[in-house]
Amino acid sequence: MRKLLYVPLLLLYFSVQALGQNFVPFTYQIGGTLPAPALYDITVPVGTPQVGLTLSTDGASWMSATLSTNTTPSVLTLSVNPGSLAVGHYTSSATVSSSAGSQFFSITLDVSAATSVTLNLSSQALTFNAVAGGTAPATQQIGVTASSTTSATATLAETTCTGSSWLSMSPTGTIAASATSTPLTISVNQTGLTAGTTCTGTVTVTAGTTTQTATVTLNVTATPAVLTLSSTAFTFNAVSGGAAVAAQTLGVTAQTSTSATATMAETTCTGSSWLTLSPTGNFTASATSTTFTISVNQAGLAAGTTCTGTISMTAAAVTQTATVTLNVTSAASSLTLSTTAMTFSAAAGASAPAPQSLTVTAQTITNASAQIAEQTCTGSTWLSMSPTGNFTASASGTNFTVSVSQAGMIAGTTCTGTISITAGGTTQTVTVTLSVAGTTVSTLTVVPSAYTFSAVAGDVAPATMTMAVTAPVAIGATAVATVQTCTLTNWLTLSPAGGFTAGPTTVYFTVGVNQGAMPAGTSCSGLITITAGSVTQTVPVTLSVISQFSAPLTVTPASLTFNAALGGGAPTAQTLTVTAPFNTPATAQVSAQSCNGTWLTISPSGSFTAGSNGTSFTVSVDPTGIASGTKCSGVITMSAASGVRSTTVTLIVADALSATLTFNVSAISFNAVAGGANPAAQTLTVAAPTTLTATAQAAASTCADTNWLALTPTGSFTASPTNTNFKVSVNQSGLAAGTTCTGTISMASPAGTQTLKVTMAVTAPAVPGVSATPTTLAFTYAAGDPKPVPQVVTISGGGAVGTFSVASNAAWLQVSPTCTVTAPCVTPNNGTFNLTVTADPSGLNAGATYNAAIAITGAAQSSGATNVNVTFAISAPVPGIILVTNAASSVTGPVAPGEMISIFADAATPIGPATAVSLNGSTCPAPCTDVPTTMGGVQVTFQPGGVAAPIMYASATQINCMVPYEMLGATGMKVEVKYLGQKSNALALQYSPTQPGIFTSLGTGSGLATVQQYDLQGNYQGQNSSSNPAKAGWYLMFYATGEGIIPAPAVTGRVTNGTNVVPLLGPPAVLIDGLPAAVPYFAEANGLVSGLMQVNAIVPAGVHTGRVSLSLAMNGVSSQGGVVIYTQ
């Protein structure tokens, strides 16, 4: 990797990946490929004279250093050749000097052995379940084996619940690993831990350069897990001196996985060892039954003896018991059974097999009893017999009907039970076995069809992903993960693995990878195989190991909802946007979806490069074949080495009837004067209960040859709960007085076609008579204000008494008093009559202009007609600024040129759109070199000068923008917002050359700073947090704003392109835990808008452990208080 070195200061100015280290590490494995040289570009800032360079080294034979030229610009090449060096650590140095100073390079070479020992652990994960305040769970073991005998080191670390000493291991330290397993005993102790706590830890075993780890989890519950025993009493009947009777089985289950212990004790007949239990000791009880075998042996016991014993199952402090009784008789019963074993075969999901018969005879008439017991598959009532209870056995025989039912059982299930026939003290038994055969399936659905992981060499493993499996019917299946390449390590994991039941209910699996010690450039492939019956589905898995760290992804929005109607078309596709602070490889895919498993798609999918300009994806759904009333859920994942970001997608399919459209009117009528002006257009508003596709058109029923009816727009449109407005207009040209024309407006949707009748009546021109003034009215209204003041229309009878009627063609346009044809109003002789006209904004949309008309027509003996055309313009409320803060610190006060600020408003006086708009690939298309000054209908200007501000985010209550550099030294500074044509108040601001603020992880201006950290060797160590603290000497990278003016040309809103744009009022003074920290690099953040500064600081020696303060000062002005990082 080539790095950039500036002289004469000879300070390294690095990109995020380089971070400015002078430490140059090389590694070499004997017999391997020589490491690549390290290259440094050495130059001077633009406009600076060239300088001469000299190079010196310490003379180490295995290291060479060269300069391409002895003046700037030049390239420094550092390379190594281990030759015959033995295994070990070697150091060397090189110095580049100029007249202005020198730069020192520390070179190290680590030579490792040609081969390494392969280590294996018997388990990669242990789980303990304990009860708060109870006894500690039983210990567990991990076996360690190695490909050859070697010395290894075993260590233990508590990841969470640190300081409580809950985890211990024996032995620790140096152990001998070989082909024979070396056991490590793991113990936990929940003392002092409360119910609901989950603790995690790690067991690490290292031999040479090979390391294997296992995770340890302790779950602390409030109450002990309840054990359930399949039976609490067992009875055995044996003949003295005869063969031992058949063993019986005991099933043990628990609601949750928990450590338990099985023991047995002979209560009577002690010392004869007549009772055995297998297995005994520690076991893990779970929802899956654990089976124990109970056996008895009457050897040495006399006839008439009755022995009793107890089986104990203990979990935490709770013990469940089952009694065991052995009856020893003198001779076998005289009962005879027609069979001692019955076998039934059934198919999963099919009808039950036919019953079988059991006949019991006795040499003489005797009282007997019959009963059944399910030994396995208990609780499912699969075994029945008729009759049961007491009966009389005789030589003529008694018949019993034995039936089984496999209802609810999956393929591969085997159940056992016992029929007991007892006469006197002797019992004869019949074993019953039910085998459920495999159901065949034709398909398995596995989502997704492939996985791609990216991991950083030496970093933590990438986040796991989810796999979903469904089958048309319940069937036993297996899931197995295998590695095809990189087979020396178990880098691919699948949980759960092995047998499971596939069916219509989705079964979810977790797919994980671990790059371990793999070098950068490694590419591994593996395969997940899902098998059910004769059907097999495979899912390829790819792991790519990269050398650079991955940026965190930001995905917007976090959820998407689509609404569709049964039988209707697919809803309109929606867009997902993915951004990252800098370019990083990522993968887009649909990771899970319910319903038919194929309704959700994303385009493009697979690998892509996320960056600051944003990458847009089209998300589409197809409701075909999905029943009405169904709600389908899906997940889209965006994966990078830094983690996985998920977006939930919901598809709601409504019944077609629920897609019915609604109109604001039931019919539309126009009154037109032959040869006169066209009547004013009217507004038709259409809404739907859900978002759906509809079609609009207009057709004349009569007067069809004159094209008198028009609708705007026509054709396909999207109907939704938000009103869609149409303009309905007519033209009476060429039509005679007395003509009445009718037409229809049709709206087609999944619910069918709905129509609206339109009528136009053409009247004769008025003779002098009734007239009205004015003939036009205009109303305006701002949302939230009082209703507009009514206006007056004056009616004249032409110097005589005139009668007239008045008609309004819009509900919002109201006229008082009411004047109808049957009850007209009358003007006074030689006088006028006033009509009051009111515009009511209720139910109308802000930002729209509505048109309507009032028709005044002479009635009775009066003539004349006048149309008064009325417009009603409704505007949004006037925006109002209430507060301005530093966008990083959230602190009010003076602002500096180039500072990112946040402008706030009340919801009642919005300063932007209700749906937030942010800087992305749509608002600033690639290549985004200048941040826009208009976004979502919002503009922000600064006075003096009326300078437009670059905008990064705009919503109804908040705007994030940059203070223009033109405000340098300004007095009387003010800021105002213009939204939808309305200007806000001008808020006065104080001026400061600098006003630094540090960005925090929660965006509140306090708490944990957003800090990336690197160790002494320049290796990325993740984001600083309480669980990932920094060490002294580590490099911290964080961002700030408010640093003030930059060198000319300082272009407001320009995206920084380069790493050498240094604020003029620097350098910043950084304090960590109150101690001065070295700042090897500070500059405007490359790839981000000018006004955002990147700062690299070194953690000083002597810092406290834990939560410590972080601050910086520029030009004597300090950043906000309350910002912290974590150190160790």
N, C-alpha and C positions, 0 to 999 in steps of 0.2 A: 504494500500500500504506500503511495506517495503522499508525503505531507508537505505543507507550505511553510517556509521560514523567511521572515522579513528581517532585513537589516537596514540601517545601522544599529537599531536597538537590539537586534538578534534575539527577539522574543518570538516564540512559536505561536502563530495564530492558526487555530485548527477549526475544522468543521466539527459537528457534533460527534462524529465517529472518532476523530483523531484526538480531541480533547487536550492537546498540548503537552504530551509527555516527552521527556528527554531520555527515558529509559527504553532501550532497544533490545527486546528479548528474542533469542533464537532457541529452538529445540531441535534435537536430532536423535533418531534411533539408529543404533549401529546396524549397518547394512541397508538403511533406508535411503530416501531421496534427500539430496542436500536442500536445506531451507532456502526460500527465495530471498534475494537481496532486499534491503530496505532503502527506499529512495526518498530524498527530501529536496523539494524545490526551494532554492534560496534566491530571493529577489528583494527589491526595495519598492516602497509605495510609488505610485505614478507621480512624476515630477521631481523625484529625488535623484541626485546624481549617482552613477555607478560607483561602487567601492571595490577595492582590492581585497581578496580573500587568501588566507593561508590555512593549511591543514596539517595537523600533527596527530600522531598516535602513540600509544605506549609500547609499540613494537611487538605485540603478541603475534606469533607466527600463524595462528589459525584465523586471524581477523585481518581483513583488508578494507581500506577506505580510500575513495578517490573523489576528486572534484572534476566536473566536465570542463570547466574553465576557471581561471583564477580571478575573475571579476564577475560581479553580478550582471545578469542572472546566471545561475549555475545550478547543477544538480549534484548533490552529495549521495554517493552510493556506498552503503555499508553491507559487506557480505562476509560469510564464514565458510571455512573448509576444515571440518574436524579431523580429517586424515586418520591417524592412528590413535587419537585421543581415547583414553579409557572412560568408563562410565564415571560421571561426576559433574560438578558445577564449575564453570570457568568464567572469568571476568576480563574485560578489556575496556579501553576508552579511546575516544577521538575528540579533537577540539577544532572548531572552525573559528578563525579570528579575523577581525578587521580593525581599522583604525578607531572604530567606535566601541569595540568591546569584543567578547568572545562567547561562544556557546559550547557547553560540554555535553558529550553524549556518552552514557554508560551502557556498554554492550555486555550482555550475558549469553552464555551458551550452556544449555543443559543437555548432556549426553546420557541417553538411557540404553539399557540392555537390548539385545536384538529381539528377544521374545519375552512375553509376560505370562505369568501363571493365570490360568482360568479358575475363577472362584465361583461356587454355586451355593445358594442358600436353599434349604428345604422348603421355606415359606417366605413369600414377599410381604405378607401382611398378617398380623395377629390382632384379634379383637377380644377384649375382656369386658364383661358386663358385671357391674357391682351395684349393691344397694347402699345408699347414703347411710352411714352409721352401722352398717353390717360388717360381716367378716370379709376379709380380702378374698378375691377369686383364686382358684387353683392356678399354680404356675403352668406355663407352657414353654416349649422348647423349639429352638431353631437349630437345625443341623448344618454344619459348615463342611464342605468338601472342596478339594483342589485337584487340578489335573496332575500335579506332582507335589511331593512333600515340600512345604515351605513354611516360613515364619509369617504370621499374619497378626494384625492388630484389630481387636474388637472394642468398639466404643459405643457409648449410649448418649443420646441427647433428647431432652424434653423440648418439643417444639412449642407446645402450649401448656398452660398450667405450670409454667416455670416457677421454681422456687418452692414448690410444695413437695418435692422429692417423692412423687407418686410412682416413679418408674425405676426399677433396678434390674441388674443383670449379673450373672455369675457364670464363668469368670469374665473379667474385663482385662484390657491390656494385651500383652503378647500371648498368642496361642499358637499351637501347631496345627496346620491345615494339611490334609492329605486326602487320599482316595477314601480312607475310612472317616466316617462322619464324626466331627467334633461337636458335642452338644453345647448350646448356650441356653441357660435357664433364665427365662424372663418372668419377673414378678411385678405386680402392681399393688398399690395400697391407696384406697380412696379416702383415707382419714383426712378430715378437714374439708373435703369437697362436697358441695351441695348437690342435691338432686337436679337433674337437667344438664349437668356439666359434661362436656366431652373433651377429653385430653388426647393429644397426639404426640408421638415421639418417634425417634428413628434409631434403629440398630445399624451400625456401619462396620463392615469388615473390609480391611484393606491389606493386600499383599502386593508389594512393589507398586506398580502404577495401576493396578486393578482394584476397583472398589465395588462392592455390592451393598445394597441397602434394603432394609425391610421396615415397613411402617408398623407402629403399635398404636392401637386406639383403645381408650378406656371410656366406656359409657356408664355414667352414674345415674341410677334411677331412684325415684322416690319410694317405691315399694318393690319387694322382690318379685321377679317374674314367676307367675303361677304355673306350676307343673301340672299336667293332666296325665293320669294313668289310665290305660285302656281297661284295666280291671283292678279292683281292690281286694279280690279274694280268689284264690286258686285251690282246687281240691284234687287230690290224686288218690286213686284206689288201687292197691297192689296186693298180690297174693304172697303170703309168706313163703320164701324159698323159690318163688317164681321169677320170671324175667321182669326187669325194670319197666315201668309204664312209660308211655310216650311223653317227651318233654312238651311244655307249653310256653307260649311267648307272651311278653309284656311290652306294650308300646308306650313310650313317654314323649309327650310334646310340651312345648312352651309357647306363649304368645309372642315372645321376642327371643332372639338368640341369647343364651345365658349359660355360664359355667355351672355344672352340676356334678354331683357325686352319687354313685350307686353302690350300696352295701347290702349284705344279707346277714341274718342272725337266726340260729336255731333256738327257739324259746323252750321247747321240751325235746327229749331224746338227744340232749346235748352230748357231744363227744362221739356220736356215731357217724358224723359227717354224712347225714342222709340228704342234706339240701345243698344244692349248688346254683350259682347265678353267673351267667356269662354274657357280656363282660362285666367286670366290676371296676370301681375306681372313678377317676375323673372322666367326664365327657361333656360335650356341648349340646344342650337341649335347644330345640328350635321348633318352628311350625311344622317341619318335616319330622315325622315320627322316628325315634331311635328305638330299635328292637333289642330286647334282652331275652335270653333263653333260660327258663327255669326247669331244673331237672331234680328228680328224687331217686333214691336208691334204698330199698327196704332190706338190703342184705343185713343179716344179723338181728332183725327185728321180729319179734314173735307175733303170731296171729292175735288180733284183738288190740294191737297197739295203735294209738293215735298220736301222731307227732305234729307239733305246730311250730311255725317259724315266721319271720317278718322280712319283707323286702323294703328297704328305705331308699327314697330318692330325695336328695337335698339340693336346693338352690338357694344361695345366700343363707339366711337364717331359717328358712321354711323347709320342712320335711313332709313328704307325702309317703304313706305306707300301704303295703298290700300284704294280706295274711296268706300263708300257705299251710294247708292241712294235708297230711298223709294218713290214710286209713289202711291198715294191714289186716287182711282177712285170711281165713284158714284154707279156703278152697274157692275155685272159680265159680261164678254164678251159673245156674242152669239155663240162663237166657241164651237164645241163639239169634244172631242178626243175619239178615240175608246178604249184607255186605258190610265191610269195615272201612270202605273208602268210596267217595263219590266225586266225580270230576265233571264240571260244567265248562263249556266254551261259549263265549259270546263276542259279538263285534260291537265296538264303541259306537253309540248312536243308533244301534239297531234294536229290534224287539228282543225281549228276554228269551233265553233258551227254554225248552220244554221241561216241566217238572220231572222228577224221578221218584220212584217208590222205594220205601224201606219196610221190610216185614220182620216183625219180632215174634218169636215163638218161645214157649217154655214147656218143659216136660210135664209140669203140673201147674194148675191154676195158682197164680201168685199176684200180689199187688206190686205195681211198678210205677215209675214216673219217667217222663220224657222231657228233655229240655235241650235248647240250642245255645251256642256261645260263639260270637265272632272274635277270632283271635287277631286278625288284621283287618284293615279297612273298617275299623270300628266307627260307629256313629252314622254309617251310611245305610244301615238296616238292609243290607243286601241279601241276608240269609233268613229264610222263614220255613216253618214246618207246621203241618196240621195233621192231627191235633197235637197239643202239648199238654204237659201236666200229668196228673195221675190217670192210670188205666190198668186194666186187668190183662196180664199176659197168660196165654194158654197154648195148648198144642195146636189149636186151629189157626193161630197167627193173628197178629194185629198189624194193619197196614197204616203207614204214615206217608204223606206227600211232602216232598222236599222241593222247595223252589228258590231261585236266585233272581236278582235284578242288578244289571250293570249300569243303571241310570246314573248319569253324572260322572262316570268313570272314563278315564282316557285310555287310549291304546297302550298296551304294555303292562297294565295293572294285573297283579295276581293277589287274590284274597283267599284266606284260609279260615275255617271255622270247625266247630266240633258239635256233634250230636251225642248226648249222653243219655243212656237207658240204664236206670238203676232199679234193682230189686234187692231188698234187704240191705246189706252193707256193701253190695258189689255193684260196680258200674262198668258197663260196656260202652265203648265209644266208636263213633264213625267220623273220620276226617272228611271235610268237604272243601273242595278247591274250585275257585272260579278264576278262569283265565280270560282276560279281555284282549281280543285280537286287534291288530293294528288296522286303523281306518286309513284308507288311501286318500291322498290329495293330489290334485293335478297342478296346483300352483302354490308358490310361496311368494309373498311380497316383502321385499327388504328395501328400506329407505334409510340413507341414500345408497346409490349403487357403487360409490367409490369414495375414498378418503385421501386427502393430501395434507400432510403436516409439514410445517417448517420449524426448525429448532436451531437455536444458537449454540455453537460449540462451547462447552464449558458452562453454559447457563442452565437455568432450571428447565425441566421438561415442559413442553407446550401443554396447554389446557386440553382436557379430554373432550371427546365428541360423543354424540348419542346416535345409536342405531335402533330402528323400529322394525319389528317382524310381525306379520299377520299371516293367517291361513284361513281358508274358507270354513273349516271345521276344526274342532279340537283334536290334536294329534301329538304324540310324543316326538320330540325333535332334539337335535344336538347342535351346539354352537362351539366351533373350535377356531382358534387363531394360530396360524403357522407363519414362521418367517421363511422367506425364500432366498434372500440375500442378507448379508451381515449376520450370519447364523451363529457366530460365536457369542452373541449376547441376546438375552431375552428382551429385545427392545419393544416388542409388540405385546399388549395385554388386552384381554377381553373379559368383562365382568358383567353378569355371571358367565361362566363357561361350563360346558358339559350339557347334561340333559335338562330339558325344559319342556313346557307344554305350549305349542303354538296353536292359535285359534283366532276367532274374529276379534277378540280383545287384544290390543297391541301389547307386545312384550318389548320392553326397552333394555338395551345393553349399553354399557359404557366402553368406548374404544379409547385406549391410551397408548402413548409411545414415550420412550425415554432414551435420549441420545447418549446418555452416560458419558464415556470418554471418547466418543467418536470425533475425529477431526473434521474441520470445515471442509466442505466439498463432498462428504460422504452422501450417497444416495442408497436407501434401503427399500426393499419391496417385501410385502407380506400379503397374506390372504386370510380372510375370514370366511369360513365355510359353514353354511346352515343346511342341515339335512333333515328331512321329514319323509319317512317311507322311502320311495324311489325318487323323490324330488330333491335336488341339491341346487342351492344358490350360492354363488361366490361373490365376495366384495373385495376388490384389490385395495391395498393400503400402501401409500408411499410416504417415506420420511426423507426430507432433504435437510442436511445440516449446513448451516450458513455461518459466516465468520463475523457478521455484524449484528448488533442488537436490533430488535424490531420495535417500531414505534407503536404506541397504543392507538387502537382504532376508535373512531367515533362514528356511530351509525345513527342516522335520523331518517324517519322517526323511529321510536322504539316499538311501535305497534301499528298495524294496518287493519282496517275493517272494510270488507266488501259486502254489499247487499245485492241480492239477485232475486228474481221472481221465477217461480216454477214455469218452465216453458219459454221464458224470456231469453234474451241474449246475454252474453257474458258482460259483467260490469266493466267499466273503463279501467284500464291498467293504471297502477300507481307507481310512484318512483321512490326508491331508497337511495340515499347518498352516504358514501363512506369517505371519511377524511382521516389523515394522519399528519402529525407535525412535519414529517419528512417522508420521502419515498421508502416504502417497505413492502416486501412480498406478502401477499395475502391470498385467501381462497374464499370464494362465495359458493354456497350450496344450500339446497333445501335439505334440512337435516331430519325433519319429522313432519308427518301430516296424517290426520285421521281421515274418516270417511273412506272413500275409495282409494286413497293413497296416491292419486295422480292429478288432483284438481289444482295443485299449486305449482307454478313455475317461476323461475327467475332468469333474466337474460341481461347480460351474459352470465355464465356460471363458470366455475373453475378458478384457475389462477389469474391474478391481476396484481397491479402495483398500486397501492394506496398512497396518496400524497396530499399536500395541503390544498391543491386545487379541487379535490373531491372527485370521486368516481360515481357515476349514476347507474343504477340498475332498474330495469323495468320488471315489476311484479304483476303477474297476471293470474287470474283464476278462471276455471271452467266449471260451471255448475251442472253440466250435463250428467244426467243419471242420478243426481242427488235429490232425495225426497224433500217435499216442502216441510217446513218446520224444523229442518236440520241445521245445526250449528257445527261447522267443521273448524278444527284448529290445526295450525301448522307452525313450523319454526324455520326461519332462515338464519343461517349462521355465517358470520364473516370471521375467518380465522387467520391469525398471524401468530408469530412466535410469542408476542406479548400477551396473547390471550384470545378468547372467543367472545364476540359480541353477537347477541341474538335479537331478532325481531319477531314478535309473535304476529301471526296473520290469522284473522277470523273471517270465515265466509258464512253468511246467514242467508238461507234460501227460504223465501216467504212464499205462501200460497199465492196463486195467480190473482185470486180475488182481492188480496191485500194490495195489489198493484194498481187499484182503481185510481184514476186521476180525478182531481177536484178543480173546479173553475170558480172564479170570483163572481161570476154572473151566470144566470140561467138562460139568457137570451140577450141579443144586442139589436138595437133599433136605431135607425138614422132618419132624420127629416131633412130633405133637400129641396131647394127651390129650383124649378126648371130654368136653365140659363144662368143660374147664380153660382156663387162660390161653393166649392165642395164643403160638406160638413166637416167639423174637426174629427180627426181620428180618435178612436177609443182604445183603451188598454184592456187586454185579456190576460189574466194571471192564471197560470197552471202550476199545480203542485202534486206531489206523489208521496205516499207514506214512506217509501224507500227509494234509493237511487236506482233508476231503470232507464232503458232506452225506449223512446217513443218517437212517433212521426206526426207532423202537423201539416195539414193542407186545407185549402179553401176551394169551394166549388159553387157556382151560381146554379140555382134550381130553375129560376125564371130570369128573363132578360139576359139569357146566356150568351147572346151574340154581341154584347156591349162591354164585356170585361169590367163590369161595374164594381166587383168585390175583390179586395186585395188583403193578403195576410203577410206580415213580416215578423220573423223569418218563417220559412217553410222547410219541410224536409225533416231529417233526423235531428233529434235533440235529446239531451239528458234531463229527465225529470227527477226531482228530488224534493225533500221537505222544504228546501229553499225555493221561493217562488221564481218561476220563469215567466217573463213578460213578453207578450206578443202585441203588435200594433195592427188594429183592424181599421181599414179605411175604405171609403166608397167614392165613386165618381159618377154623377148623374148626367154627364155630357151625352147629348143626343136623345135623352128620354123626355117624353112629353109630360106635362102636368097631369096628375091623376094616376100615373103609373106607380104600381107597387111591385118591387122586386124582392125575391126571397133567395136565400142561399144558405149554405151549410159549412161550418168549420168542423173538420174531423180530426180527432186525436187518437191514434192507434197505439196501444200498449199491450203487454202480455195479458191484461185483463179483457182485452177486446177493443173495439172501436167505440168511442164516445163522440157525440155530435152536439153542436151548439147552433141554434137557428139565428140567422141574421136577416133583418128586414130593413129595406129602404123605401120610404114613401116620398114621391116627388109631387110637390104642390106648385100651383101657378104663382107667378111673381105677384107681390102685393101691390094693390092700388093704394094711393095715399090713404092713410088711416092710422092704425096703431103702429107706433115706432118705439124704439128703445135706444138709450144712450147710457154709457158707452157700449160699443159692440165688441170690445175686448177687455178682459180682466186678467191680471197677473197676481198670483199669491206666492209668497216665499215663506219657508219655515226651516228652522234649524232644529235637529233632533234634540229633545229635552227642553226646548223653550215652550212658553205658552202658545196656544193655538193662534193662528194669524187673525188679525183684526178683520171683521166682516166689511164687505164693500157694498155699495149701493148702485143699482141700475134704475134709471128713471124712465117711466113709461108715459108716452104722450098720446092723446087721442086726436091729435091734429086740430086742436081748437074746439073739439066737440067731445061729448060723452062717448067713450070707447070701452068696449068689453073685450077681454082677452084671457087666454089661458097661458100657463107657463109649464114647461117640461124640462127636467134635467136628465141627461143621459149617463150620469155617473153617481155612484152611491156617496162618494166623498164630497160631491158638489151639491149643496143644499140651498134651497130658496124659500124665503118666508115673506108674505103669507103664501098659502097654497092656493093656486088658481087653476081650476080644471075646466074642461069643456062644459061639463054639466053644472059647475058652480064657478063661473068666471069672475075675475076681478074687474072693477069698473074705475075708469079715470074720471075725475070731476070735470064739469064743463069749463073749458078754457084753462084747465089745470093739468097737473101731472100726478103720477102714482109711483111711489118708491118701493122697490123690491130690495130686500136684504139678502146678500149672497155670502155664504159661509163655506170655507174649505176645511174639511176635517181630516187630519193626517193619520187617524187611527188605522192601523193595519197596512200602511203604505211604507215603502222601502226608502231609507235614506240614500242620497246620492242619485235619485231618479227624478225625472220631470214627467208629470202626468198632464194629459190634454182631455178636455171635455167641452160640452156646449150646453147653453140654455136656449131653448126655442120659445120665443114669445109670439103668439099667433092670435090674430083677431078672431073674436067669437061672435055668434049671433049675427047682427047686422053690420058689425065692424069688419074691416078688411085690414090687410097688412100683416107681415111676418118678419121677424128679425132674429137672427142667430147671434147670440153673444158667446164668442169663443173664449174659453178660460184655460190658462196654464197654471200649474202648481209645481214649483220647484222645491224639493226637499233636500237640504244639505246636512252634512255630518256636523256634530257639535264642534265648537271652537276648541282646539287642543290647548292644554295648559301644563306648563312645566312647574313642578313643585320642588325638585331637588336635583343637584348635580354632584356626583362623587367620582373619585379616582376609581377606574374599573377594576384595578387589582386590589387596592387597599380598602375600598368602600368608605373612604374618609372624605368628608366635605372640606372645602377650603380652597386656597388658590390653585390655579391650574397652570401648566407649563406648555410651551409649544411642543407639538408632537405627542402629547399625553393622550392615552386612551381613557375616555371618560364614560360614565353611565348617566343618562338623563332619565328621570323618573316622572310619572304622571299618575293621577287618579284614573280609575276605570271610567268615571263619569265624564272626564275630559280627555279622551284617548289621544295619544300622539302618534299612533301607528295602527296597522291592521290587527284585527282580532286574532288572525292566524299568523304566528311569528314568521318572519323571513330572515334568513341568515346568509352569510357569505359562503357561497359554494360554487360548483361548476356551472350552475344555471345563472346566478346573479353576477358572476365574474368569469366568463368562459375562458378556457385555456387558450393561449398563455395569459394568465392574469398578471399583468404587469402594473396595473394601477387599480386600487380599490374604488368602486363606484361611489358617487356622491348622491345617487338617488336609489332607493330600495323600497319596494312595497308601497309606492306612492308617497314616501317620506323624503324630505330634504331638511338638512340642518345647516344653518348659516351663522357665521360669527361676524360681529361688528367690533371695530370699524372695518369697512371695506366690503362687507357682504360676501365673505369668503365661504365657499361651500366646503363642508367637512366630509371626509370619507366615512362610510357607514359599514359596520360589520354585522349589525343585528338590529332589527326593528320589530316591535310589538306594540300592543295598545298601551302598555304601561312602562316600557323601558326601551331605550335606544342606546347602543354602544357605538361610539364614533371617536375620531381622532381630532384633537385640537390642531388647526392648521399651523404650519410653521410660519405663515404670514403674520401670526399674532405676536411674533418676537418683539418684546419691548412695548406691547400695546398698553394704552391707557383707556379707561372707560370701556372695557371689553364686555360684550353681551352675547348671548346665544339665544336663538329662536328656532322653532320647528314649524315647518309647513307640511300639512297633511291634507290630501284631497282638496287642495286649493285654499284651505283655511290656515291662517297664521296664528301661532301661539303668542303668548306674552313673551317679551324679551327679558330674560333673566340676567342680571348683572353678575359678573364674575371678577374675582381678584386675580392678579397676575403674579407669577413667580417664575424665575429662570428655570428652576427644577422643582419637581414635586414627586419624588420616587415612591413607588408602591410595588410590593412583591406579590406575585400571583400565588394563591393558595389552592390546595387540592379540592376544597369544597366550594370555592368561589365566593367565600364570605369575607375575605380580607383578614381573617385570623385563623389560628390553628396551624395544622400541618402545611408547610410550604410544598409546592409542586417541584420536587427535586429529583433529578437523575444523578446516580453516583457511580464512580469508577475507582478501582483500587490503584495501588502504586504502579502496577504494570499496564494500566490503561484498559483493564478488562471491565466490561460493563457489569455492575452489581445490582441492577434493578432500581426501582423507585424507592426512595427513603420512606420508611414507616416504622412504627413501633416494633414490628416483627422483622424488619430489615434495616437495622441501624447502621450508621457509617462509623468508620474507624478513623483515628488520627492519621493524617497524611493522605486520606482519600480525597478525590476531586469531586466537588458538588457543582452541578449545572442547574441554574434556575433562571427564571425570566422576570423582568420588571418593566414598568413603564413610567413616564414622567421624567426621563433622563435629560430632557431639554434639547437644544438645537444641535444639529449634526453639521459636518462640513458641507460647503457649497458643492454642487447645487442641492439644497434641501428641498425636495419635491414632495409636497403634501400628498399622502395616499400612495406613494410609489412603493412597490414590493421590493425589499432589499435583495440585491443580487451580488453576493460577495461576502467575505468575512472580515473586511478591513474598513468598514464604515464605523468609525469610533466617535462617540459623542464628545463634543468639544469641552464640556464641563466635567469630564471624568479625570482620573479614574475613580470608580466608586470605592469607598472605604467599607469593608465588610467586617462585621463582628459576629462570631459564633460563640455562644455561651459567654458573651461579654469580652472575648479575647480577639485581638486582631487576626484576620485571616488573609493569607497571601492571595492576590487576584492575578493569576497568570494570563487571563484573557477576559476582555469585555468588548462588546461591539453590538451594533444593530443585528437582530436575529436574521440570519440568512433565510430567505424564502418566506418571510413574514412581512407585514406592512411596517413601513418605517415608523418608529415610535415604540417598538417592542425591542427590548435590549436583552441579550444573553450574557450572563455573568458566570464565569468559572472560578470557584474559590476552593482553597485547600483547607481541610479541617485541621486547626492548630493542635499542637500537643497540649495536654493539660485540661482538655474539656472534660466535664463531668459525664457520667454515664446516665443515659435516659433522655428525658425531654429537655432540650436546651433551646435558647433563643437564637434567632437569625435576624439580622438587620443590615441595611446598607445606607450609606449617606453619599449624596452628590452635592457638591458646591455648598456644603455646610447644612443641607437639609436632609433629615433622616426619614427613612421609610416608617410605615406604621408599626406600632407595637403589637405584641401578641402572636407573632409568627414564630413557629418552632420547627425544629427537626429532631431526629432521634440519633444518639451516638452511643457507642459502646467502648 
